[in-house]
Amino acid sequence: MNFWPLFIVLGAVLVTAGFIAFLISRIRKQPVEEAKIREVQGFIRVGAMAFLKREYKILAVIVVAVAILIGIFLNVQDYFLSGLATAVSFLVGAILSALAGFIGMRAATDGNGRTAQAAKNKGMGGALGIAFAGGTIMGLVVAALGLLGLSTLILVFYSIYGNISVVVTIVTGFGLGAGIIGLFARVGGGIYTKAADVGADLVGKVEKGIPEDDPRNPATIADNVGDNVGDVAGMGADLFESLVVSIIATISLAVIGGMAGFSYNILHLILFPLLVCAGGLIASIVGSFFVRGDKPALKLRVGQYVATGVSALITLGISLILFSNLIPFVVVIIGNIVGLAVGQITEYYTSSSYRHIKYMKKMSSTGSATNVLSGLSTGMLSTALPILVLATAIVTSYLIAGMYGIALAAVGMLSTVGLTIAVDAFGAISDNAGGLAEMGGLDKSVRKITDELDAVGNTTAAIGKGFAIGSAALTSLALFITFIASFYTITGTDITEMLNLANPILIAGLLIGGMLPFLFSSMTIKSVSKAAGDMIKEVRRQFKEKPGIMDGTESPDYAKCVDISTKAALREMIVPGLLAIFAPIAAGLLMGYVGLAGLLAGALVSGILMGLFQSNAGGAWDNTKKSIEADGEKGSEIHAAAVTGDTVGDPFKDTSGPSLNTLIKLMTIVSVIFIPIFALIENGRGILGMF
């Protein structure tokens, strides 16, 4: 096989690297003239980087331990040192995912103060330009490093082994490494940011009646640090994994089953998703030039549509060149449409421009209970339309191109992930800019600009989470099919005949799998509750013991609050993260391939529904609060009710909900990786199969 087209992919990565360097230079040329903003910006950067370094030290231990297990036990078809090669691939995936988070964090913490300064000096257009440039760095770094890692590993290992089936198995380790970092980053960052946010809101806003990001609030620095570690580094690692795993699932199905109903060249099927995503990189760069001006919501939408359109044109050309027909192109377009549709549906349920938020504002007027109930109702309702869209896409893609088509639709959704992440991360930078404007004592007109950007960013963040969950559904289904096909390849056992509802092992697996997202959510929400409780006690203590904080004669101890969030996040992320790794391994060893297949299917269904529900409910609560604040009702009873709802929704939308899509993908890819181990026990029937 001739893999020279992968050098086109690497060329697109090189062009992207040049554009990233240009954006970094553009941001750093923007001066930060206000001394107070520079000071607070430094606090936020130091806190964010300190957390990231401590988190990565813990993850390094986990990653090395898993790499050793893979290197020892997972040799493929007696190919020399293939287990070691898989371990190397795993390490590369973990390292590049962590690197993407680190670079994105630097860009965000460089851009926040400069966005506030640009809002003062240049107005809305200047602030949007800087904030979006910071987000674009994050998005393009994620996409570029994912393609760089996968393309390089395929080239290297094919030159060593000369067998594409073995190479695909080896690079699956790359997805596992990215998945582990993605899950821990999402959970750890989510716990950090929501512990600080809940503590800052409930004591500062509700009890003391001071504005959000008021420098008198001891938790305000931790809150702003949390925006970066959760909504930038965590989100970036999550979608890094989504991108690479969707490509891995597609090339795995290309090797195993091809494109149903058509003659095909396996090499072309393997190259196609990589080339499509390379085209998506260029399309994201083109789309980013359209995000400028004084209407952020409109410009962000225009940028996304332009990127999708350019990506579609590039995909059309690739499809005609490789296949001389439009079948793969049509499937990718289905993925594009699904991504846009899920985004629009999410906006409908979470934006203050539509009736659901208006209804929740009305319900807030009668207290916290009715606010919470209306939010729960809205979140549950918001699952219906996305699921119908996803179900339609799955069936349509399958009818057009078989199982390969389902995976390819996921690639279509993620082809312009560079711009998708940019639109999401820009919100976190804007939120930080608002906090810096408040703490820096800038004019209220500056805060008005940053608040508008933050409100837009809050909606785009909800859209990004819905997008990530939707792509996870398609990717997980493709990985599930890969799991079944790989089991047949390794053991010669066709487990499809065993997957029927008369099999009690399958039912047991379905029930356990359906339970796992609830257990995982319970763990993460409880972790936020515990950490937030510690934060609330500390903030109250400081206000009590330092009464001069309120009149400015004493300074809050910001470092103590940062330390509380850091320790809580690092402590509480371990068990939920390990659950995703060891639950499928335990199921495979005990219940065999049938029980494990049931577990994966159950987790897929309940995980997608729970993820949509929690992310959208949390986004709705947050925007209800922001809409009430925009009406000038801060400090009122209706505002207090909305703040309560927002604090309930915080762990929903920023910790538990977005982590679930990573959970289901990680469990599935762990199952694929460890098939050779499961096959050793009664040819894959598990310990129960011995009786």
C-alpha positions in Angstrom: 0.0 0.0 0.0 1.2 3.5 -0.8 0.4 5.9 2.0 2.0 9.0 0.3 -1.4 11.0 0.5 -0.7 11.1 4.3 1.9 13.7 3.5 -0.9 15.9 2.3 -2.4 15.5 5.7 0.9 16.5 7.3 1.1 19.4 4.9 -2.2 20.7 6.2 -0.9 20.3 9.7 2.1 22.4 8.8 0.0 25.1 7.3 -2.2 25.1 10.5 1.0 25.4 12.7 1.9 28.5 10.8 -1.5 30.0 11.3 -1.4 29.2 15.0 1.9 31.0 15.3 0.3 34.0 13.5 -2.6 34.0 16.0 -0.3 33.7 19.0 1.7 36.7 17.7 -1.5 38.7 17.1 -2.7 38.1 20.7 0.6 39.0 22.3 0.9 42.2 20.3 -2.3 43.5 22.1 -1.0 45.4 25.1 -2.5 45.0 28.6 -2.2 48.6 29.9 -4.1 48.3 33.1 -1.7 47.3 36.0 -4.5 45.6 38.0 -5.6 43.5 35.0 -2.0 42.4 34.5 -1.7 41.4 38.2 -5.0 39.4 38.3 -4.2 37.8 34.9 -1.0 36.6 36.3 -2.8 35.1 39.3 -5.1 33.2 37.0 -2.3 32.0 34.7 -0.2 30.7 37.6 -3.2 29.0 39.2 -4.3 27.3 36.0 -0.8 26.1 35.1 -0.1 24.9 38.6 -3.3 22.8 38.5 -2.5 21.4 35.1 1.0 20.4 36.1 -0.2 18.7 39.3 -2.9 16.9 37.3 -0.5 15.7 34.7 1.8 14.3 37.3 -1.0 12.1 38.7 -2.1 11.1 35.2 1.5 10.2 34.3 1.5 7.5 36.9 -1.8 6.0 35.5 -0.7 6.3 31.9 2.6 4.6 32.5 1.0 1.8 34.4 -1.5 1.1 31.6 1.2 1.3 29.0 3.2 -1.4 30.9 0.1 -3.7 30.9 -0.5 -3.1 27.2 3.2 -3.7 26.3 3.3 -7.0 28.2 -0.1 -8.6 27.5 -1.3 -7.2 24.1 0.8 -8.7 21.4 -1.1 -9.0 18.1 -1.0 -12.2 16.1 2.5 -13.0 17.2 3.9 -9.9 15.4 7.2 -9.0 17.0 6.9 -6.5 19.8 3.4 -5.4 18.6 2.3 -5.1 22.2 5.2 -2.6 22.8 4.2 -0.8 19.6 0.6 -0.5 20.9 2.0 0.9 24.2 4.1 3.4 22.3 1.0 4.5 20.4 -0.9 4.7 23.6 1.8 7.0 25.1 1.8 9.2 22.1 -1.9 9.7 22.3 -1.8 10.6 25.9 1.1 13.0 25.5 -0.4 14.8 22.5 -3.7 15.1 24.3 -2.0 16.6 27.3 0.1 18.9 25.1 -3.1 20.2 23.3 -4.6 21.1 26.7 -1.4 22.8 27.8 -1.1 25.0 24.6 -4.8 25.8 24.7 -4.5 26.9 28.4 -1.6 29.2 27.6 -3.6 30.8 24.8 -6.6 31.3 27.0 -4.7 32.8 29.9 -2.8 35.1 27.5 -6.1 36.2 25.8 -8.3 36.9 28.8 -6.7 40.1 30.0 -6.1 41.3 26.4 -9.8 40.7 25.6 -10.7 43.0 28.5 -8.2 45.6 27.4 -9.4 45.4 23.7 -13.0 45.9 24.9 -12.0 49.1 26.5 -9.8 50.4 23.7 -11.6 49.0 20.6 -15.1 48.0 21.6 -17.0 44.9 20.7 -15.1 44.1 17.5 -11.7 44.3 19.1 -12.7 42.1 22.1 -14.4 39.5 19.9 -11.2 39.3 17.7 -8.9 38.6 20.6 -11.2 36.2 22.4 -11.9 34.2 19.3 -8.2 34.2 18.3 -7.5 32.5 21.7 -10.2 30.0 21.1 -9.1 29.3 17.6 -5.6 28.4 18.8 -7.1 25.8 21.1 -9.3 24.4 18.4 -6.6 24.2 15.7 -4.1 22.7 18.1 -6.4 19.9 19.0 -7.3 19.0 15.4 -3.7 19.4 14.1 -2.1 17.3 16.8 -4.7 14.6 16.4 -4.0 14.3 12.7 -0.2 14.6 13.2 -0.1 11.8 15.7 -2.4 9.4 13.7 -0.8 10.0 10.3 2.8 9.6 11.7 2.0 6.4 13.6 0.4 4.8 10.5 3.4 5.7 8.3 5.9 4.5 10.9 4.2 1.2 11.9 3.2 0.3 8.4 6.9 0.6 7.4 7.7 -1.8 10.2 5.0 -4.4 10.0 3.6 -4.1 6.4 0.2 -5.4 7.6 -2.6 -2.8 7.8 -4.7 -4.9 10.1 -1.9 -5.0 12.7 -1.3 -1.3 12.2 -4.9 -0.4 12.8 -4.9 -2.5 16.0 -1.7 -0.7 17.2 -3.0 2.8 16.5 -6.1 2.0 18.5 -3.8 2.5 21.4 -3.5 6.1 20.4 -7.2 6.5 20.9 -7.1 4.9 24.3 -4.3 7.2 25.4 -6.3 10.2 24.3 -9.4 8.9 25.9 -7.8 8.4 29.4 -6.4 12.0 29.3 -9.7 13.3 28.0 -11.8 11.7 30.7 -9.6 12.7 33.6 -9.2 16.2 32.2 -13.0 16.6 31.8 -13.7 15.2 35.3 -10.9 17.0 37.1 -11.4 20.3 35.4 -15.1 20.1 35.9 -14.8 19.4 39.6 -12.4 22.3 40.0 -14.4 24.9 38.1 -17.7 24.0 39.6 -16.4 23.9 43.2 -15.2 27.4 42.8 -18.2 28.7 40.9 -20.8 27.3 43.3 -18.9 28.6 46.3 -18.4 32.1 44.8 -22.0 32.4 43.7 -23.8 31.2 46.8 -21.8 33.2 49.3 -20.9 36.2 47.2 -24.1 36.8 45.2 -26.8 35.4 47.4 -25.4 35.9 51.0 -23.3 39.1 50.5 -25.1 40.6 47.5 -21.9 41.5 45.7 -21.5 41.2 41.9 -20.0 38.2 40.2 -16.2 38.5 40.0 -16.1 41.2 42.7 -12.5 41.3 43.9 -13.8 41.1 47.5 -14.9 37.5 46.9 -12.1 35.2 48.0 -13.2 32.5 45.5 -13.2 34.7 42.4 -9.7 33.9 41.3 -10.4 30.2 41.7 -13.6 30.6 39.7 -11.7 32.3 36.8 -9.0 29.6 37.0 -11.7 27.0 36.8 -13.0 28.4 33.5 -9.7 27.6 32.0 -9.0 24.2 33.4 -12.6 23.0 32.8 -13.9 24.8 29.7 -10.6 25.0 27.8 -8.2 22.2 28.8 -10.9 19.8 29.7 -13.0 20.4 26.7 -10.0 20.4 24.3 -8.8 17.0 25.6 -12.4 15.7 25.3 -12.8 16.7 21.6 -9.2 15.6 20.8 -10.3 12.1 21.8 -13.5 12.4 19.9 -11.7 13.3 16.7 -9.0 10.6 16.8 -11.4 7.9 18.0 -13.9 8.6 15.2 -11.1 8.3 12.7 -9.7 5.1 14.3 -13.2 3.6 14.3 -13.6 4.5 10.6 -10.3 3.0 9.4 -10.9 -0.1 11.6 -14.2 -0.7 9.9 -12.6 0.0 6.5 -10.2 -2.9 7.2 -12.8 -5.2 8.7 -15.8 -4.7 6.5 -15.3 -2.0 3.9 -18.1 0.1 2.4 -21.1 -2.2 2.1 -22.6 -2.7 -1.4 -19.7 -1.1 -3.3 -16.4 -2.2 -4.8 -13.7 -0.4 -2.9 -10.0 0.0 -2.3 -9.1 -0.5 1.3 -6.3 2.0 1.1 -8.8 4.7 -0.1 -11.2 3.9 2.7 -8.4 4.3 5.2 -7.1 7.6 3.7 -10.5 9.2 3.2 -11.4 10.2 6.8 -7.8 11.5 7.4 -8.0 13.6 4.2 -11.5 14.8 5.1 -10.3 16.0 8.5 -7.2 17.6 6.9 -9.6 19.5 4.6 -11.6 20.4 7.7 -8.5 22.0 9.2 -8.1 24.3 6.2 -11.8 25.0 6.2 -11.7 26.0 9.9 -8.9 28.5 9.1 -11.0 30.0 6.3 -14.1 30.1 8.5 -12.2 31.9 11.3 -11.7 35.0 9.0 -15.4 35.6 9.0 -15.7 35.9 12.8 -15.1 39.6 13.1 -17.3 42.7 13.8 -19.8 43.9 16.3 -22.4 41.1 16.2 -20.7 38.1 17.9 -23.7 35.7 17.8 -24.2 36.3 14.1 -20.5 36.2 13.2 -19.8 33.0 15.0 -22.7 31.3 13.2 -21.5 32.7 9.9 -18.0 31.4 10.6 -19.3 27.9 11.3 -21.4 27.8 8.2 -18.5 29.0 6.0 -16.2 26.4 7.5 -18.8 23.6 6.9 -19.4 24.8 3.4 -15.7 24.9 2.5 -15.2 21.5 4.2 -18.0 20.1 2.1 -16.4 21.3 -1.2 -13.1 19.8 -0.2 -14.8 16.5 0.7 -16.6 16.4 -2.6 -13.3 16.6 -4.5 -11.7 13.9 -2.3 -14.7 11.6 -2.8 -14.5 12.0 -6.6 -10.8 11.5 -6.8 -10.6 8.4 -4.5 -13.9 6.7 -5.4 -15.2 8.3 -8.6 -18.6 8.5 -6.9 -20.4 10.6 -4.3 -21.3 7.9 -1.7 -18.7 8.8 0.9 -19.3 12.5 0.3 -23.0 12.1 1.0 -22.4 10.3 4.3 -20.0 13.0 5.4 -22.6 15.6 4.6 -25.1 13.7 6.7 -22.6 14.0 9.6 -22.2 17.8 8.9 -26.0 18.2 8.9 -26.4 16.2 12.1 -23.8 18.4 13.8 -25.5 21.6 12.8 -28.9 20.2 13.6 -27.9 19.1 17.1 -26.3 22.5 17.7 -29.4 24.4 16.6 -31.6 22.2 18.8 -29.3 22.7 21.8 -29.5 26.5 21.2 -33.3 26.3 21.0 -33.4 24.8 24.5 -30.7 26.9 26.1 -30.8 30.3 24.5 -32.7 33.2 26.1 -34.0 34.1 22.6 -36.4 31.2 22.7 -39.4 30.2 24.8 -37.9 27.6 27.1 -35.7 30.2 28.9 -38.5 32.7 29.0 -40.7 30.1 30.7 -38.0 29.3 33.2 -37.7 33.0 34.0 -41.4 33.1 34.7 -41.1 30.0 37.0 -38.2 31.7 38.9 -40.6 34.4 40.0 -42.3 31.8 42.4 -39.0 30.6 44.0 -36.1 28.2 43.7 -38.2 25.0 43.6 -40.1 26.0 40.5 -37.0 27.2 38.9 -35.3 23.8 39.5 -38.4 21.9 38.4 -38.7 23.9 35.1 -35.0 23.3 34.4 -35.3 19.6 34.9 -38.3 19.5 32.6 -36.5 21.5 29.9 -33.4 19.2 30.2 -35.5 16.0 29.8 -37.5 17.5 26.9 -34.3 18.5 25.1 -33.2 14.9 24.6 -36.1 14.0 22.2 -35.2 15.9 19.1 -31.4 15.2 19.1 -32.1 11.4 19.6 -34.5 11.4 16.7 -31.9 13.2 14.5 -29.1 10.8 15.6 -31.3 7.7 15.0 -32.2 9.0 11.5 -28.5 9.6 10.7 -27.5 6.1 11.9 -30.1 4.4 9.8 -29.5 6.6 6.7 -25.7 6.2 6.9 -26.0 2.5 7.3 -28.3 2.2 4.3 -25.9 4.2 2.2 -22.6 2.7 3.1 -23.0 0.1 5.8 -21.2 0.2 9.2 -18.4 2.2 7.6 -20.9 4.8 6.8 -22.0 5.3 10.5 -18.4 5.9 11.5 -17.9 8.2 8.5 -20.9 10.3 9.6 -19.1 10.8 13.0 -16.0 12.0 11.1 -18.2 14.4 9.1 -19.5 15.8 12.4 -16.0 16.4 13.6 -14.3 17.4 10.4 -14.4 21.1 11.3 -13.7 20.4 15.0 -11.1 23.2 15.0 -13.7 25.8 14.6 -16.2 24.0 16.8 -13.7 24.1 19.7 -12.8 27.7 18.9 -16.4 28.8 19.2 -16.7 27.0 22.5 -13.3 28.1 24.1 -13.9 31.7 23.1 -16.7 31.8 25.7 -14.4 30.8 28.6 -11.9 33.5 27.5 -14.8 36.1 27.4 -16.0 35.0 30.8 -12.5 35.5 32.2 -12.3 38.9 30.5 -15.4 40.0 32.3 -14.0 38.9 35.6 -10.8 40.9 34.9 -12.8 43.9 33.9 -14.7 43.7 37.2 -11.6 43.2 39.3 -9.6 45.8 37.4 -12.2 48.4 38.0 -12.8 49.2 34.4 -15.8 51.2 33.2 -19.2 49.5 33.2 -19.3 49.9 29.4 -16.4 47.4 29.2 -18.2 44.9 31.4 -21.3 45.3 29.2 -19.3 44.2 26.2 -17.7 41.2 28.0 -21.0 40.2 29.4 -22.5 40.1 25.9 -19.6 38.0 24.7 -20.0 35.8 27.8 -23.7 35.3 27.1 -23.1 34.3 23.5 -20.2 32.1 24.7 -22.5 30.4 27.2 -24.9 29.4 24.4 -22.0 28.3 22.1 -20.6 26.2 25.0 -24.0 24.4 25.3 -24.0 23.9 21.6 -20.4 22.5 21.8 -21.4 20.0 24.5 -24.4 18.9 22.5 -22.2 18.5 19.5 -19.7 16.4 21.5 -22.4 14.1 22.8 -23.9 13.6 19.4 -20.6 12.7 17.8 -20.0 10.4 20.8 -23.2 8.5 19.9 -22.1 7.8 16.3 -18.4 7.1 17.3 -19.4 4.7 20.1 -21.7 2.8 17.9 -18.9 2.5 15.3 -16.5 1.3 18.0 -19.2 -1.2 19.3 -19.4 -2.7 15.8 -15.6 -2.8 15.7 -15.6 -4.7 19.0 -18.0 -7.4 17.6 -16.0 -7.7 14.3 -12.6 -7.8 16.1 -13.8 -10.5 18.3 -14.7 -12.6 15.3 -11.3 -11.8 13.7 -9.3 -12.9 16.8 -11.4 -15.8 18.1 -13.4 -17.0 15.1 -16.6 -16.6 17.2 -19.5 -14.7 15.7 -21.2 -13.2 18.7 -24.0 -11.6 16.8 -26.0 -14.9 17.1 -25.7 -14.6 20.9 -26.9 -11.0 21.1 -30.6 -11.7 21.6 -32.9 -10.7 24.5 -33.4 -14.3 25.5 -29.8 -14.5 26.7 -29.7 -13.6 30.5 -26.0 -12.7 30.3 -26.9 -10.0 27.7 -29.7 -8.7 29.8 -27.4 -8.5 32.9 -24.8 -6.6 30.8 -27.5 -4.2 29.5 -28.7 -3.4 33.0 -25.2 -2.9 34.4 -24.2 -0.8 31.4 -27.3 1.3 31.7 -26.5 1.9 35.4 -22.9 3.0 34.9 -23.6 6.5 33.6 -25.9 7.1 36.7 -23.2 5.8 39.0 -20.6 7.9 37.3 -22.8 11.0 37.5 -23.5 10.4 41.1 -19.8 10.3 41.8 -18.9 13.4 39.9 -21.9 15.5 41.3 -21.1 14.4 44.8 -17.5 15.4 44.3 -18.6 18.9 43.2 -20.9 19.1 46.2 -18.2 18.1 48.7 -15.6 20.5 47.1 -18.2 23.3 46.9 -19.0 22.8 50.6 -15.4 23.2 51.5 -15.2 26.3 49.4 -18.4 27.8 50.9 -17.0 27.2 54.5 -13.7 28.9 53.5 -15.3 31.9 51.9 -17.6 32.4 54.9 -14.7 32.0 57.2 -12.8 34.8 55.5 -15.7 37.2 55.5 -16.2 36.5 59.2 -12.6 36.7 60.3 -11.7 39.6 58.0 -14.6 42.0 58.1 -12.4 44.6 56.4 -12.8 42.6 53.1 -16.1 44.2 52.4 -14.9 47.8 52.8 -11.5 47.2 51.2 -9.3 47.6 54.2 -8.4 43.9 54.2 -7.5 41.6 51.3 -9.0 38.2 50.6 -6.8 35.1 50.6 -7.3 34.0 47.0 -4.6 31.3 47.2 -6.4 29.3 49.9 -9.5 29.0 47.7 -7.4 28.0 44.7 -5.7 25.3 46.8 -9.1 24.0 47.9 -10.4 23.6 44.4 -7.1 22.1 43.2 -6.9 19.4 45.9 -10.5 18.5 45.6 -10.3 18.1 41.9 -7.2 16.0 42.0 -8.6 13.8 44.8 -12.1 13.3 43.5 -11.3 12.6 39.8 -9.5 9.3 40.4 -12.3 6.9 41.2 -14.7 8.0 38.4 -11.9 7.9 35.9 -10.8 4.4 36.9 -14.4 3.2 36.6 -14.3 3.7 32.9 -11.1 1.6 32.6 -11.9 -1.2 34.9 -15.7 -1.7 34.4 -15.4 -3.1 30.9 -12.3 -5.2 31.8 -14.2 -6.7 34.8 -17.3 -7.3 32.6 -15.2 -9.0 29.9 -13.4 -11.3 32.2 -16.5 -12.2 34.2 -19.4 -12.2 31.7 -17.4 -12.7 28.5 -18.1 -11.1 25.2 -21.9 -11.3 25.4 -22.1 -9.6 28.8 -19.5 -7.0 27.7 -21.5 -6.3 24.5 -24.6 -5.8 26.7 -22.7 -3.5 29.0 -21.4 -1.3 26.1 -24.9 -1.1 24.5 -26.6 -0.2 27.8 -24.0 2.5 28.6 -24.3 3.9 25.1 -28.1 4.4 25.4 -28.2 5.8 29.0 -25.0 7.7 28.6 -26.1 9.7 25.6 -29.5 10.5 27.1 -28.0 11.5 30.5 -25.4 13.6 28.8 -27.9 15.5 26.7 -30.2 16.0 29.7 -27.6 17.2 32.1 -25.7 19.5 29.6 -28.9 21.1 28.3 -30.6 21.5 31.7 -27.4 23.1 33.1 -27.1 25.4 30.1 -30.8 26.4 30.5 -30.4 27.2 34.2 -27.3 29.3 33.5 -28.9 31.3 30.7 -32.0 31.9 32.8 -29.8 33.5 35.4 -28.0 35.6 32.9 -31.2 36.7 31.2 -32.6 37.9 34.6 -29.3 39.8 35.3 -29.5 41.4 31.8 -33.0 42.7 32.8 -31.4 44.6 35.7 -32.8 42.4 38.5 -29.6 41.4 40.3 -30.2 41.1 44.0 -33.9 40.4 43.6 -35.8 37.3 44.9 -36.2 36.1 41.3 -32.5 36.4 40.8 -31.8 34.5 44.0 -34.0 31.7 42.7 -32.2 31.7 39.4 -28.8 31.6 41.1 -29.9 28.5 43.1 -30.9 26.8 39.8 -27.7 27.8 38.2 -25.6 26.2 41.0 -27.6 23.0 40.7 -27.0 23.1 37.0 -23.3 23.9 37.2 -22.1 20.3 37.8 -24.7 19.0 35.3 -23.3 21.1 32.4 -19.6 21.4 33.2 -18.7 18.2 35.1 -21.0 15.2 34.8 -22.9 15.8 31.5 -19.9 16.5 29.2 -17.9 13.7 30.8 -20.4 11.1 29.9 -19.6 11.1 26.2 -15.9 10.5 27.0 -17.0 7.7 29.4 -18.9 5.7 26.8 -16.2 6.1 24.2 -13.4 5.2 26.6 -15.2 2.0 27.8 -15.8 0.9 24.2 -12.2 1.5 23.1 -10.9 -0.3 26.3 -13.0 -3.3 25.3 -11.6 -3.3 21.8 -8.0 -3.0 23.0 -8.3 -5.8 25.6 -10.1 -8.4 23.4 -7.0 -10.7 23.3 -7.1 -10.9 27.1 -10.9 -11.7 27.2 -10.4 -14.4 24.5 -8.0 -16.3 26.8 -10.9 -17.3 29.2 -13.1 -20.0 27.6 -12.5 -18.4 24.2 -14.1 -15.2 25.3 -17.1 -16.6 27.2 -15.7 -15.4 30.5 -15.5 -16.9 34.0 -19.3 -17.5 34.0 -18.9 -19.5 30.7 -16.8 -22.0 32.6 -19.8 -23.3 34.6 
